[in-house]
Amino acid sequence: MIQVTFYKNQTGEWKGFSIKGHAGYAEYGKDIVCAAVSALALNTLNSIEALTEDTFKAEVAEGSMKMKFTSVPGSSSKVLMDSLQLGLQNILEDNNKTYIQLNFKEV
């Protein structure tokens, strides 16, 4: 199962996210749930980098991804993070909560 954790502070400001694990929907290389999660997350990182002036640190490895803002995220980054959350929630709902779990943590 893919474990996603979204990090926000007490005021609801985005701080980052982490993703780890594999969906187990299909064999390696054919798992469309893993592919969808990876595409959404990588596109979010690429979009924040290309379309905003916000800074962050990211680590991407086999089966895991971490992202942490190193600046206060602006409105564009907030929309991109909200979009990532929405996309992952849709994957969760479309798959009966079988392959992905979303967690929210205050930091």
MMTF fields as JSON, N, C-alpha, C and O atoms, coordinates in Angstrom:
{
  "mmtfVersion": "1.0.0",
  "mmtfProducer": "UNKNOWN",
  "numBonds": 427,
  "numAtoms": 428,
  "numGroups": 107,
  "numChains": 1,
  "numModels": 1,
  "chainsPerModel": [1],
  "groupsPerChain": [107],
  "chainIdList": ["A"],
  "bondAtomList": [4, 2, 8, 6, 12, 10, 16, 14, 20, 18, 24, 22, 28, 26, 32, 30, 36, 34, 40, 38, 44, 42, 48, 46, 52, 50, 56, 54, 60, 58, 64, 62, 68, 66, 72, 70, 76, 74, 80, 78, 84, 82, 88, 86, 92, 90, 96, 94, 100, 98, 104, 102, 108, 106, 112, 110, 116, 114, 120, 118, 124, 122, 128, 126, 132, 130, 136, 134, 140, 138, 144, 142, 148, 146, 152, 150, 156, 154, 160, 158, 164, 162, 168, 166, 172, 170, 176, 174, 180, 178, 184, 182, 188, 186, 192, 190, 196, 194, 200, 198, 204, 202, 208, 206, 212, 210, 216, 214, 220, 218, 224, 222, 228, 226, 232, 230, 236, 234, 240, 238, 244, 242, 248, 246, 252, 250, 256, 254, 260, 258, 264, 262, 268, 266, 272, 270, 276, 274, 280, 278, 284, 282, 288, 286, 292, 290, 296, 294, 300, 298, 304, 302, 308, 306, 312, 310, 316, 314, 320, 318, 324, 322, 328, 326, 332, 330, 336, 334, 340, 338, 344, 342, 348, 346, 352, 350, 356, 354, 360, 358, 364, 362, 368, 366, 372, 370, 376, 374, 380, 378, 384, 382, 388, 386, 392, 390, 396, 394, 400, 398, 404, 402, 408, 406, 412, 410, 416, 414, 420, 418, 424, 422],
  "bondOrderList": [1, 1, 1, 1, 1, 1, 1, 1, 1, 1, 1, 1, 1, 1, 1, 1, 1, 1, 1, 1, 1, 1, 1, 1, 1, 1, 1, 1, 1, 1, 1, 1, 1, 1, 1, 1, 1, 1, 1, 1, 1, 1, 1, 1, 1, 1, 1, 1, 1, 1, 1, 1, 1, 1, 1, 1, 1, 1, 1, 1, 1, 1, 1, 1, 1, 1, 1, 1, 1, 1, 1, 1, 1, 1, 1, 1, 1, 1, 1, 1, 1, 1, 1, 1, 1, 1, 1, 1, 1, 1, 1, 1, 1, 1, 1, 1, 1, 1, 1, 1, 1, 1, 1, 1, 1, 1],
  "groupList": [{"groupName": "MET", "atomNameList": ["N", "CA", "C", "O"], "elementList": ["N", "C", "C", "O"], "formalChargeList": [0, 0, 0, 0], "bondAtomList": [1, 0, 2, 1, 3, 2], "bondOrderList": [1, 1, 2], "singleLetterCode": "M", "chemCompType": "L-PEPTIDE LINKING"}, {"groupName": "ILE", "atomNameList": ["N", "CA", "C", "O"], "elementList": ["N", "C", "C", "O"], "formalChargeList": [0, 0, 0, 0], "bondAtomList": [1, 0, 2, 1, 3, 2], "bondOrderList": [1, 1, 2], "singleLetterCode": "I", "chemCompType": "L-PEPTIDE LINKING"}, {"groupName": "GLN", "atomNameList": ["N", "CA", "C", "O"], "elementList": ["N", "C", "C", "O"], "formalChargeList": [0, 0, 0, 0], "bondAtomList": [1, 0, 2, 1, 3, 2], "bondOrderList": [1, 1, 2], "singleLetterCode": "Q", "chemCompType": "L-PEPTIDE LINKING"}, {"groupName": "VAL", "atomNameList": ["N", "CA", "C", "O"], "elementList": ["N", "C", "C", "O"], "formalChargeList": [0, 0, 0, 0], "bondAtomList": [1, 0, 2, 1, 3, 2], "bondOrderList": [1, 1, 2], "singleLetterCode": "V", "chemCompType": "L-PEPTIDE LINKING"}, {"groupName": "THR", "atomNameList": ["N", "CA", "C", "O"], "elementList": ["N", "C", "C", "O"], "formalChargeList": [0, 0, 0, 0], "bondAtomList": [1, 0, 2, 1, 3, 2], "bondOrderList": [1, 1, 2], "singleLetterCode": "T", "chemCompType": "L-PEPTIDE LINKING"}, {"groupName": "PHE", "atomNameList": ["N", "CA", "C", "O"], "elementList": ["N", "C", "C", "O"], "formalChargeList": [0, 0, 0, 0], "bondAtomList": [1, 0, 2, 1, 3, 2], "bondOrderList": [1, 1, 2], "singleLetterCode": "F", "chemCompType": "L-PEPTIDE LINKING"}, {"groupName": "TYR", "atomNameList": ["N", "CA", "C", "O"], "elementList": ["N", "C", "C", "O"], "formalChargeList": [0, 0, 0, 0], "bondAtomList": [1, 0, 2, 1, 3, 2], "bondOrderList": [1, 1, 2], "singleLetterCode": "Y", "chemCompType": "L-PEPTIDE LINKING"}, {"groupName": "LYS", "atomNameList": ["N", "CA", "C", "O"], "elementList": ["N", "C", "C", "O"], "formalChargeList": [0, 0, 0, 0], "bondAtomList": [1, 0, 2, 1, 3, 2], "bondOrderList": [1, 1, 2], "singleLetterCode": "K", "chemCompType": "L-PEPTIDE LINKING"}, {"groupName": "ASN", "atomNameList": ["N", "CA", "C", "O"], "elementList": ["N", "C", "C", "O"], "formalChargeList": [0, 0, 0, 0], "bondAtomList": [1, 0, 2, 1, 3, 2], "bondOrderList": [1, 1, 2], "singleLetterCode": "N", "chemCompType": "L-PEPTIDE LINKING"}, {"groupName": "GLY", "atomNameList": ["N", "CA", "C", "O"], "elementList": ["N", "C", "C", "O"], "formalChargeList": [0, 0, 0, 0], "bondAtomList": [1, 0, 2, 1, 3, 2], "bondOrderList": [1, 1, 2], "singleLetterCode": "G", "chemCompType": "PEPTIDE LINKING"}, {"groupName": "GLU", "atomNameList": ["N", "CA", "C", "O"], "elementList": ["N", "C", "C", "O"], "formalChargeList": [0, 0, 0, 0], "bondAtomList": [1, 0, 2, 1, 3, 2], "bondOrderList": [1, 1, 2], "singleLetterCode": "E", "chemCompType": "L-PEPTIDE LINKING"}, {"groupName": "TRP", "atomNameList": ["N", "CA", "C", "O"], "elementList": ["N", "C", "C", "O"], "formalChargeList": [0, 0, 0, 0], "bondAtomList": [1, 0, 2, 1, 3, 2], "bondOrderList": [1, 1, 2], "singleLetterCode": "W", "chemCompType": "L-PEPTIDE LINKING"}, {"groupName": "SER", "atomNameList": ["N", "CA", "C", "O"], "elementList": ["N", "C", "C", "O"], "formalChargeList": [0, 0, 0, 0], "bondAtomList": [1, 0, 2, 1, 3, 2], "bondOrderList": [1, 1, 2], "singleLetterCode": "S", "chemCompType": "L-PEPTIDE LINKING"}, {"groupName": "HIS", "atomNameList": ["N", "CA", "C", "O"], "elementList": ["N", "C", "C", "O"], "formalChargeList": [0, 0, 0, 0], "bondAtomList": [1, 0, 2, 1, 3, 2], "bondOrderList": [1, 1, 2], "singleLetterCode": "H", "chemCompType": "L-PEPTIDE LINKING"}, {"groupName": "ALA", "atomNameList": ["N", "CA", "C", "O"], "elementList": ["N", "C", "C", "O"], "formalChargeList": [0, 0, 0, 0], "bondAtomList": [1, 0, 2, 1, 3, 2], "bondOrderList": [1, 1, 2], "singleLetterCode": "A", "chemCompType": "L-PEPTIDE LINKING"}, {"groupName": "ASP", "atomNameList": ["N", "CA", "C", "O"], "elementList": ["N", "C", "C", "O"], "formalChargeList": [0, 0, 0, 0], "bondAtomList": [1, 0, 2, 1, 3, 2], "bondOrderList": [1, 1, 2], "singleLetterCode": "D", "chemCompType": "L-PEPTIDE LINKING"}, {"groupName": "CYS", "atomNameList": ["N", "CA", "C", "O"], "elementList": ["N", "C", "C", "O"], "formalChargeList": [0, 0, 0, 0], "bondAtomList": [1, 0, 2, 1, 3, 2], "bondOrderList": [1, 1, 2], "singleLetterCode": "C", "chemCompType": "L-PEPTIDE LINKING"}, {"groupName": "LEU", "atomNameList": ["N", "CA", "C", "O"], "elementList": ["N", "C", "C", "O"], "formalChargeList": [0, 0, 0, 0], "bondAtomList": [1, 0, 2, 1, 3, 2], "bondOrderList": [1, 1, 2], "singleLetterCode": "L", "chemCompType": "L-PEPTIDE LINKING"}, {"groupName": "PRO", "atomNameList": ["N", "CA", "C", "O"], "elementList": ["N", "C", "C", "O"], "formalChargeList": [0, 0, 0, 0], "bondAtomList": [1, 0, 2, 1, 3, 2], "bondOrderList": [1, 1, 2], "singleLetterCode": "P", "chemCompType": "L-PEPTIDE LINKING"}],
  "groupTypeList": [0, 1, 2, 3, 4, 5, 6, 7, 8, 2, 4, 9, 10, 11, 7, 9, 5, 12, 1, 7, 9, 13, 14, 9, 6, 14, 10, 6, 9, 7, 15, 1, 3, 16, 14, 14, 3, 12, 14, 17, 14, 17, 8, 4, 17, 8, 12, 1, 10, 14, 17, 4, 10, 15, 4, 5, 7, 14, 10, 3, 14, 10, 9, 12, 0, 7, 0, 7, 5, 4, 12, 3, 18, 9, 12, 12, 12, 7, 3, 17, 0, 15, 12, 17, 2, 17, 9, 17, 2, 8, 1, 17, 10, 15, 8, 8, 7, 4, 6, 1, 2, 17, 8, 5, 7, 10, 3],
  "groupIdList": [1, 2, 3, 4, 5, 6, 7, 8, 9, 10, 11, 12, 13, 14, 15, 16, 17, 18, 19, 20, 21, 22, 23, 24, 25, 26, 27, 28, 29, 30, 31, 32, 33, 34, 35, 36, 37, 38, 39, 40, 41, 42, 43, 44, 45, 46, 47, 48, 49, 50, 51, 52, 53, 54, 55, 56, 57, 58, 59, 60, 61, 62, 63, 64, 65, 66, 67, 68, 69, 70, 71, 72, 73, 74, 75, 76, 77, 78, 79, 80, 81, 82, 83, 84, 85, 86, 87, 88, 89, 90, 91, 92, 93, 94, 95, 96, 97, 98, 99, 100, 101, 102, 103, 104, 105, 106, 107],
  "secStructList": [7, 3, 3, 3, 3, 3, 3, 3, 7, 6, 6, 7, 7, 3, 3, 3, 3, 3, 3, 3, 1, 7, 7, 7, 1, 1, 1, 6, 6, 7, 7, 2, 2, 2, 2, 2, 2, 2, 2, 2, 2, 2, 2, 2, 2, 2, 2, 2, 2, 2, 2, 7, 7, 7, 7, 3, 3, 3, 3, 3, 3, 6, 6, 3, 3, 3, 3, 3, 3, 1, 1, 7, 7, 7, 2, 2, 2, 2, 2, 2, 2, 2, 2, 2, 2, 2, 2, 2, 2, 2, 2, 2, 2, 2, 6, 6, 6, 1, 1, 3, 3, 3, 3, 3, 3, 3, 7],
  "xCoordList": [0.837, 0.0, 0.887, 1.932, 0.449, 1.155, 0.685, -0.515, 1.639, 1.355, 1.739, 2.904, 0.761, 1.008, 0.75, -0.278, 1.688, 1.496, 1.66, 2.68, 0.641, 0.689, 1.004, 0.449, 1.899, 2.314, 1.855, 2.115, 1.164, 0.747, 1.039, 1.171, 1.138, 1.324, -0.038, -1.074, -0.036, -1.277, -2.251, -3.459, -1.738, -2.616, -3.044, -3.71, -2.67, -3.077, -2.148, -2.47, -0.993, -0.024, 0.715, 1.161, 0.833, 1.539, 2.998, 3.666, 3.49, 4.896, 5.578, 6.8, 4.805, 5.393, 4.568, 3.41, 5.19, 4.531, 5.578, 6.736, 5.162, 6.011, 5.144, 3.96, 5.761, 5.084, 6.032, 7.218, 5.511, 6.359, 5.517, 4.314, 6.182, 5.527, 5.096, 5.309, 4.49, 3.982, 2.525, 2.117, 1.755, 0.315, -0.013, -0.908, 0.698, 0.372, -0.821, -1.413, -1.177, -2.295, -1.948, -2.782, -0.708, -0.234, 1.266, 1.874, 1.85, 3.281, 4.078, 3.588, 5.322, 6.213, 6.281, 6.428, 6.173, 6.223, 4.872, 4.745, 3.854, 2.513, 1.462, 0.261, 1.916, 1.013, 0.538, 1.273, -0.701, -1.211, -1.487, -1.471, -1.736, -1.946, -0.629, -0.588, 0.443, 1.768, 2.139, 2.66, 1.868, 2.198, 1.423, 1.978, 0.153, -0.67, -0.181, -0.078, 0.117, 0.611, 1.947, 2.159, 2.839, 4.149, 4.007, 4.674, 3.14, 2.955, 2.423, 2.911, 1.43, 0.881, 1.934, 2.074, 2.667, 3.656, 4.816, 5.217, 5.347, 6.461, 6.029, 6.787, 4.821, 4.325, 4.174, 4.43, 3.765, 3.658, 5.026, 5.168, 6.031, 7.39, 7.881, 8.387, 7.729, 8.195, 7.456, 8.061, 6.158, 5.365, 5.739, 5.852, 5.932, 6.348, 7.697, 7.91, 8.604, 9.93, 9.87, 10.545, 9.07, 9.045, 8.131, 8.399, 7.063, 6.036, 5.967, 5.194, 6.778, 6.758, 8.19, 9.154, 8.303, 9.617, 9.864, 10.865, 8.951, 9.079, 10.201, 10.481, 10.832, 11.935, 11.549, 10.747, 12.146, 11.873, 13.035, 13.867, 13.071, 14.013, 13.202, 12.117, 13.732, 13.027, 14.009, 15.162, 13.534, 14.281, 13.376, 12.254, 13.874, 13.109, 13.956, 15.096, 13.395, 14.089, 13.071, 11.871, 13.551, 12.666, 11.707, 12.135, 10.425, 9.416, 9.216, 8.49, 9.851, 9.638, 9.913, 10.672, 9.277, 9.463, 9.155, 8.175, 10.001, 9.784, 9.964, 10.829, 9.146, 9.255, 8.975, 8.021, 9.83, 9.655, 9.929, 10.986, 8.977, 9.188, 10.274, 10.302, 11.173, 12.205, 11.914, 12.672, 10.81, 10.306, 8.809, 8.216, 8.216, 6.766, 6.112, 6.361, 5.281, 4.685, 3.692, 2.869, 3.795, 2.878, 1.583, 1.375, 0.722, -0.604, -0.549, -1.368, 0.39, 0.487, 0.885, 0.335, 1.828, 2.23, 1.093, 0.914, 0.328, -0.819, -1.819, -2.336, -2.09, -3.018, -2.459, -3.2, -1.172, -0.563, -0.605, -0.854, -0.368, -0.445, -1.893, -2.148, -2.83, -4.246, -4.641, -5.406, -4.113, -4.393, -3.823, -4.472, -2.611, -2.025, -2.913, -3.214, -3.327, -4.188, -5.487, -5.922, -6.107, -7.351, -7.154, -7.96, -6.082, -5.807, -5.603, -6.112, -4.859, -4.614, -5.877, -6.09, -6.713, -7.989, -8.884, -9.592, -8.857, -9.647, -9.154, -9.963, -7.845, -7.299, -7.75, -8.144, -7.692, -8.128, -9.585, -9.91, -10.454, -11.882, -12.192, -13.071, -11.485, -11.724, -11.291, -11.724, -10.453, -9.913, -10.321, -9.629, -11.431, -11.976, -10.958, -10.995, -10.057, -9.062, -8.163, -7.611, -8.024, -7.264, -5.77, -4.97, -5.378, -3.986, -3.25, -2.032, -3.97, -3.353, -4.012, -5.218, -3.208, -3.712, -3.19, -2.003, -4.076, -3.693, -3.722, -4.685, -2.653, -2.525, -2.221, -1.614, -2.642, -2.409, -1.761, -2.244, -0.664, 0.088, 0.377, 0.784, 0.159, 0.475, 1.914, 2.329, 2.668, 4.08, 4.381, 5.517],
  "yCoordList": [-1.178, 0.0, 1.248, 1.288, 2.249, 3.528, 4.364, 4.543, 4.869, 5.733, 7.167, 7.456, 8.048, 9.462, 10.241, 10.06, 11.108, 11.999, 13.431, 13.793, 14.238, 15.663, 16.399, 16.087, 17.378, 18.142, 19.594, 20.258, 20.07, 21.468, 21.959, 21.165, 23.285, 23.828, 24.101, 23.764, 24.71, 24.955, 25.863, 25.788, 26.716, 27.635, 27.079, 27.771, 25.836, 25.206, 25.468, 25.126, 26.074, 26.356, 25.07, 24.313, 24.845, 23.661, 23.678, 24.709, 22.529, 22.363, 21.311, 21.337, 20.374, 19.359, 18.092, 18.071, 17.027, 15.728, 14.627, 14.877, 13.421, 12.247, 11.125, 11.006, 10.315, 9.172, 7.997, 8.121, 6.849, 5.66, 4.417, 4.391, 3.4, 2.126, 1.914, 2.757, 0.773, 0.395, -0.009, -0.563, 0.267, 0.009, -1.48, -1.889, -2.281, -3.697, -3.987, -5.063, -3.041, -3.219, -4.232, -5.044, -4.174, -5.084, -5.27, -4.644, -6.126, -6.386, -5.129, -4.218, -5.112, -3.973, -3.639, -4.528, -2.373, -1.906, -1.865, -1.305, -2.456, -2.47, -1.943, -2.06, -1.375, -0.922, 0.498, 1.465, 0.61, 1.928, 2.838, 4.06, 2.269, 3.101, 3.758, 4.956, 2.974, 3.55, 4.611, 5.673, 4.313, 5.258, 6.562, 7.643, 6.464, 7.663, 8.514, 9.736, 7.867, 8.593, 9.261, 10.426, 8.526, 9.082, 10.265, 11.285, 10.135, 11.217, 12.478, 13.577, 12.321, 13.488, 14.155, 15.378, 13.351, 13.909, 14.574, 15.686, 13.904, 14.49, 15.745, 16.712, 15.74, 16.93, 18.09, 19.241, 17.794, 18.842, 19.455, 20.678, 18.607, 19.119, 19.951, 21.058, 19.414, 20.123, 21.443, 22.443, 21.452, 22.669, 23.738, 24.913, 23.342, 24.323, 24.919, 26.125, 24.066, 24.545, 25.474, 26.503, 25.123, 25.883, 27.106, 28.099, 27.04, 28.072, 29.016, 29.974, 28.742, 29.611, 29.988, 29.477, 30.874, 31.24, 30.596, 30.88, 29.73, 29.06, 28.032, 27.453, 27.817, 26.863, 25.676, 25.789, 24.542, 23.315, 22.355, 22.506, 21.366, 20.26, 19.025, 18.818, 18.206, 16.979, 15.826, 15.993, 14.667, 13.42, 12.437, 12.17, 11.906, 10.93, 9.679, 9.733, 8.557, 7.271, 6.201, 6.467, 5.009, 3.895, 3.662, 3.329, 3.836, 3.576, 4.664, 4.464, 5.829, 6.912, 8.28, 8.42, 9.271, 10.656, 11.533, 11.309, 12.533, 13.489, 14.89, 15.135, 15.798, 17.195, 18.065, 17.831, 19.084, 20.02, 21.428, 21.692, 22.327, 23.722, 24.325, 24.108, 25.089, 25.813, 27.311, 28.106, 27.671, 29.043, 28.952, 27.874, 30.081, 30.103, 29.975, 30.8, 28.955, 28.768, 29.874, 30.281, 30.343, 31.356, 30.736, 29.529, 31.569, 31.107, 30.059, 29.141, 30.174, 29.182, 27.817, 26.799, 27.785, 26.512, 25.913, 24.695, 26.762, 26.269, 25.583, 24.515, 26.189, 25.586, 24.265, 23.29, 24.223, 22.985, 21.882, 20.723, 22.221, 21.223, 20.775, 19.593, 21.708, 21.343, 20.403, 19.46, 20.668, 19.82, 18.416, 17.43, 18.324, 17.013, 16.263, 15.087, 16.928, 16.288, 15.809, 14.686, 16.637, 16.271, 15.058, 14.128, 15.073, 13.953, 12.65, 11.606, 12.707, 11.497, 11.035, 9.833, 11.971, 11.59, 10.887, 9.942, 11.34, 10.688, 9.273, 8.365, 9.069, 7.72, 6.846, 5.697, 7.387, 6.66, 6.221, 5.054, 7.154, 6.858, 5.905, 5.052, 6.039, 5.175, 3.737, 2.832, 3.519, 2.181, 1.63, 0.776, 2.108, 1.598, 1.569, 0.681, 2.536, 2.669, 1.438, 1.18, 0.685, -0.564, -0.367, -1.08, 0.582, 0.686, 1.913, 2.01, 2.843, 4.092, 4.568, 4.413, 5.143, 5.711, 7.133, 7.382, 8.065, 9.464, 9.814, 9.517, 10.45, 10.879, 12.372, 12.903, 13.032, 14.466, 14.696, 14.218, 15.434, 15.641, 17.128, 17.814, 17.61, 18.993, 19.064, 18.31, 19.979, 20.13, 21.564, 21.884],
  "zCoordList": [0.0, 0.0, 0.0, 0.649, -0.732, -0.763, 0.424, 0.635, 1.189, 2.336, 1.969, 1.698, 1.962, 1.682, 2.963, 3.615, 3.318, 4.46, 3.98, 3.394, 4.239, 3.942, 5.236, 6.29, 5.148, 6.323, 6.193, 5.189, 7.234, 7.322, 8.735, 9.667, 8.88, 10.229, 10.869, 10.296, 12.052, 12.802, 12.072, 12.296, 11.205, 10.473, 9.124, 8.354, 8.827, 7.573, 6.405, 5.268, 6.673, 5.616, 5.235, 6.098, 3.938, 3.456, 3.883, 3.802, 4.338, 4.7, 3.835, 3.688, 3.253, 2.389, 2.356, 2.773, 1.848, 1.792, 1.712, 1.375, 2.023, 1.819, 1.256, 1.574, 0.42, -0.192, -0.092, -0.398, 0.338, 0.387, 0.14, 0.399, -0.364, -0.587, -2.025, -2.895, -2.243, -3.563, -3.429, -2.409, -4.449, -4.39, -4.332, -3.593, -5.097, -5.163, -6.052, -5.967, -6.901, -7.831, -8.911, -9.311, -9.377, -10.429, -10.239, -9.371, -11.049, -10.945, -11.289, -11.956, -10.811, -11.023, -12.516, -13.355, -12.828, -14.206, -14.89, -15.979, -14.262, -14.845, -13.868, -14.114, -12.782, -11.723, -12.024, -11.825, -12.506, -12.903, -11.704, -11.846, -10.541, -9.354, -8.948, -8.671, -8.916, -8.615, -9.65, -9.307, -10.91, -11.976, -11.816, -12.009, -11.468, -11.299, -10.127, -10.239, -9.014, -7.836, -8.154, -7.819, -8.795, -9.158, -10.099, -9.924, -11.097, -12.063, -11.389, -11.652, -10.526, -9.825, -8.942, -8.951, -8.185, -7.256, -7.997, -7.653, -9.001, -9.761, -10.501, -10.577, -11.045, -11.723, -10.741, -11.095, -9.527, -8.511, -8.225, -8.192, -8.019, -7.775, -8.954, -8.771, -10.163, -11.359, -11.551, -11.94, -11.281, -11.451, -10.434, -10.782, -9.186, -8.172, -8.556, -8.434, -9.02, -9.409, -10.619, -10.64, -11.625, -12.873, -12.836, -13.511, -12.06, -12.146, -10.95, -10.953, -9.924, -8.743, -8.37, -8.94, -7.422, -6.901, -5.546, -4.888, -5.134, -3.844, -3.9, -4.95, -2.762, -2.703, -1.828, -0.9, -2.157, -1.415, -1.584, -2.478, -0.704, -0.819, -1.151, -0.609, -2.044, -2.411, -2.491, -2.889, -2.107, -2.244, -2.971, -2.539, -4.073, -4.844, -4.972, -5.433, -4.563, -4.635, -5.016, -5.073, -5.271, -5.592, -4.425, -3.32, -4.673, -3.656, -2.629, -1.655, -2.822, -1.858, -2.469, -3.428, -1.886, -2.301, -1.097, -0.387, -0.875, 0.207, -0.344, -1.186, 0.135, -0.262, 0.951, 1.694, 1.145, 2.252, 1.738, 1.165, 1.945, 1.566, 2.442, 3.653, 1.814, 2.551, 2.561, 3.118, 1.94, 1.982, 2.274, 2.211, 2.589, 2.791, 1.418, 0.539, 1.223, -0.099, -0.447, 0.373, -1.68, -2.175, -2.671, -2.556, -3.219, -3.627, -4.736, -4.747, -5.659, -6.738, -6.197, -6.618, -5.275, -4.668, -3.859, -3.836, -3.2, -2.434, -3.356, -3.028, -4.499, -5.464, -5.984, -6.114, -6.28, -6.776, -5.722, -6.055, -4.474, -3.405, -3.18, -2.949, -3.246, -3.138, -4.274, -4.074, -5.459, -6.618, -6.432, -6.779, -5.885, -5.586, -4.602, -4.808, -3.545, -2.549, -3.195, -2.941, -4.02, -4.693, -5.601, -5.587, -6.389, -7.284, -6.535, -6.945, -5.436, -4.648, -3.926, -3.765, -3.492, -2.879, -3.899, -3.553, -5.145, -6.188, -6.446, -6.635, -6.456, -6.615, -5.449, -5.645, -4.249, -3.054, -3.189, -2.969, -3.549, -3.656, -4.805, -4.68, -5.912, -7.073, -6.831, -7.544, -5.847, -5.593, -4.232, -3.678, -3.693, -2.433, -1.297, -0.445, -1.286, -0.21, -0.074, 0.996, -1.162, -1.126, -1.33, -0.724, -2.17, -2.599, -2.087, -2.233, -1.494, -1.058, 0.237, 0.428, 1.112, 2.363, 2.469, 2.262, 2.792, 2.966, 4.445, 5.152, 4.897, 6.286, 6.302, 5.372, 7.351, 7.499, 8.857, 9.883, 8.841, 10.075, 10.254, 9.317, 11.475, 11.804, 12.283, 13.164, 11.692, 12.07, 12.46, 12.808]
}
